[in-house]
C-alpha cells in the first residue's frame, strides 16, 4: 500500500527539493512541443521547471499556476491565458469552480500535469480536493495528458484522487523511480520516459 500524504509544503520549499531531476524532466518534456501547440500547464514545481525550459515559440499556454505564467512572461511569442479564481497560497495556483468552467471553453493538444502521488492502484493524487477537481477538468480539456513527476512521487497517495493511470498517456520521470513502477505503467499502455540522474 502507498504512503499517505497529508502535509502541504509551500511551493518555495518544494522548489528546493531535487532541482536537477526536475530540470531534466522539464527538458525532456520540451521535446514533445510543436509550434502552434495549445497547452494546459498545471501547478507544481516540476511543471514550473518545465515552463522555465520552454523556448520562445508560437503557442498558447493555459495555466492555473501563477509561477508558470511568470516563467513565460519574457517569451513574447507565447500567448498566456491565466485561469482565474481563488489562489491557493501553498501552490501559487488558482483553485475554483470558475477555473473549471473556463476550461470548458478550450480544446488543447497537451496537458502537462504535476502530482503529489502516483500509485499503480490508487492512480494520481494531490493533497487538495479542489486541485484534484481542477486537474480532472484539465485532463478532459486536453487530447494528451503528460505527467511530470520525479521519483519521490511514486508509491505515494495524496488525500484527493485525480484519476487512474488509464486516464493518462505519458509519464516523464527520473531514473530513481523503482523499476516495478515503470513496468506497471507500461503494462497499462502508458509511454514512460526516464531521464538519468547522477548516482542512479
N, C-alpha and C positions, 0 to 999 in steps of 0.2 A: 504494500500500500504506500501511497505517496505521502511525503511530508506536508503538513498543512501550514499555510502562511496566514498570519493574522497581522503582524506588524507592518505598517506602511512607512517606508523610508521616503524622505524628501528626495526630489529629483536631483538636487545638488549633492546629496550623499551618494545616490546611485551612480552618478556620473563618474565617481572616483573608483568604482568597482570594475575591474577587468577592462580598462580602456583599450588596450591593444587588441583584445579579442573582438570588441565591439567595432573598432575601426576596420579590422579585416573583414568582418561580416558586412559592414557597410560598403566596402569596396567591391565585394563580390555581388552585392545587390545592385550596384550601379551598372554592372554588366547586363542586367535584364532590361535596362531602359532603352526606349526608342524615341526619336523625335516625334513630337505631336502627341505623346502619351498624355492621358488624363489619369492622374494617380490620386489615390487616397493614402495619406500617411497618418497613422495613429500616433499615440503618445508613447513615451518611454525613452530611456537613454540610448538603447541600441538603435532605435529608429532615428533618434537625433544624430547619432554618429553617422548613419546613412545619409541623412539630409546634408550634413557637412561635406560629404563626399560627392554629392550630385554636381555635375558641371553645369555651367550656364548654357542651357539649350531650350529650344522652343517646346514647352509643355505646360500643362496645367496641374497644379497640386492643390488638393483639398485637404485640409488638416484640422484636427481638433487641438493640436498642441502648439502653444504659443512659442515654445523654444524651437520647434521645427520651422515655423514661419520666420522667426528671426534669423535662423541659419540661411534661409533662402533669399532674404531681403536684398542682398548685394548681387543677386543674379538676375539682371533685368529681363532676360528672355523668358523667365519662369513666371507665369501668372499664378498668384497665390490666392486661394479662397479660404478664409479663416472661418471655420464653423463658430456659431455664436452660442452663448448660454452661460451658465454658472461656471466659474473657474474653480477647479479643484487645486488647492494650493500645493499639495504634495507632488502632483504630477505636472503642474503648469499647463493643464489641459481643461477644455470645457467638457462638462457632462450635463446633458439636459435633454428633455423631450424635444426642445426646439432644435437642437443639433441633429437629433434623429430625423425630424421632419424635413430639415434642409437636405439631408442625403437622399430623400425620395425624389428629388429633382435632378439627380445626376446619374449618369451611366459611365462608369470608369473602367479603364483597362486593367489596372492592377491596384491591389491594396497591399501596403507594407505594414505589417502588424507586429507590435511588440507585446509580450505577455509576461505574467508573473510566474506562471507554471505550465509545464507540459507533462502530461501523464498518459501513457497508452490507453488506459481505461477511462479516466475522467475527462481527457481531452485538454483543451486550452482553458486557462483560467486567469483571473485577475483578483485583486483583493477588494475591489469596489463594485458594488451592484450596478450602479448607473453606468459605469465604464464598460461593464460586460454587455449591457443593453446597447450602448453606442457601438461597440465593436461588432455586434451581430448585424446592426444596420449597415455598417461599413462592408462587411462580408457580402451582404445582399446587393450592395451597390456596385460591386466590382466583378469583372469577368474572372479574374485570377487572384487568389489570396496567397501572399508570400509572407511567411512568419520569420522574423529575425530574432533569434534567441541564442544567447551564449549558453555554454554547457551547464552553468549553475541553475538554469531554469528547469532542467529535466528531472522527472520524478517528484516534482512539487505540485501541490494543489492549492490554489488560491480559494478564497471564500466563494467567489462567484464564477460559475462555469460560463465560458463564452460559447463553445461549440465542441463537437467531437473532431477527432483527427480527420475523419472522412470529409469534412467541410473545407479542408484547406488543400492547396495544390503543391506547395513548395516550402521547404524549411531550409534556412541557411543558418548553420551553427559552426562551432569550432571543434577541434579535434579532441577536446576534453570530454565530449559527450560519450556516455557509455555505448559501446557497440550494440548491445541488445536494444537500446532505444532507437538507434539508426535502423536496425533490422525491422523493428516493429513498425516504424513509419513507412519504410519502403514496402513492407508487406501490405500496407493499406493503399498502395499506389501513389504515395507522395514522393515527389522528387526531393532528394536530400543533397545539399551542397555542404561540404565540410571544409572549412578553411584551417590551415595549420597554425598552431600556436607553439611557442617555444616550450620545450620540455615535455611535450605530449606527442 
